[in-house]
Amino acid sequence: MRAHRWILAAALALSLGTAMAATAMADELQMPSSDSASADRPARGLTMDKVEAKFGAPSRRVPAVGEPPITRWEYPGFVVFFERDRVIHAVATG
């Protein structure tokens, strides 16, 4: 009976060790730093005038929709979203 308990305990320890080792392995996703990624796009809060002065005229202006009005300007490499006349988000495009 003792041998049976010892085998059961060893099997349990082995399976727990294997499970813990499996969960400890993970892939690591490398992301660019937010400073370098956002440096080439308009910052939140900038006005439309300041965005155009810094980045030039957009290649496409999508008219405002909704309330509050949301406008989209498209540039090569990123898109800028405005609420009224202020940047709320700038997104890199592929």
N, C-alpha and C positions, 0 to 999 in steps of 0.2 A: 504494500500500500504506500509506503514511503517513497519508493522509486517512482510510482505513478504520479504522486504529488510533485516530486522533483522535476519530472519530465514536463508536467503541465506548467509549472512555474517557469521553467527554462523556455518553453515554447511561447508563453505569454510575454516574457521579457524580450525575446527575440522579435516577436511581432510588433511590440511597442517600439522597440529600437528602430526597426525598419520603417514603421509609420512615421516616427519622428524625423528620421533622416530624409524621408521622401518629402515631408512638408517643409524641411529646412532649405531645400533646393528651390531656387526661383530665378527667373530671368530678370535682368536689370535693364530697364528702359532708360536710355540716355536722352535727356531733353536739353535743348539749347538754353542757356541762361536767359531769364526774362529780360535782363538789361540789354543784351545784344540783339535779341529778337525784336524788341519793341523800339529800339533806337532808330530803325529805318521805317517806322510807321508813326502816324500822328498820335500824340498823347491824349488821353481822355480829358475833356474840358476845353480843348482848343476850339476857337471859332472857325467857321468856314473860311473867313478872310485869311486867318493865320495859316490854315492848312494849305490854301491855294498859294499863299506867298512863299511857304517853305517847300512844297512839293510840286508846284505848278498846277496847271489846269488838269482835271481828271480826264481820262480817255472817254468816260461815259458818266453822265449824271442821270440817275433814276429819280423821277419826281417823288415828292413826299406822299406818303399814304398814312391813313389812320389818325388817331387823336391820342396822345400828342403826335404831331407830324414827324415821321421818320423818313429821312432822305438817305440815299446811298450814292456814294461816289466810287467809281471803279478806277483804279490805277494799275499799271503793270506790277504784279507781285503782291498787291493788297487791295482790300476794299475797306472804305471808311463809312461808318453808320453815324448819322447825326440825329439828335432829337432837337427839333427846331434848328438852331444854328450852332450847336455844340457837339463835339465828338463824344459819342457814348461807347464806341468800340471800333477797333481797327483790326482786321483779320488778314493774315497772310494767305495768299492763294497759291496754288501749285503750278 
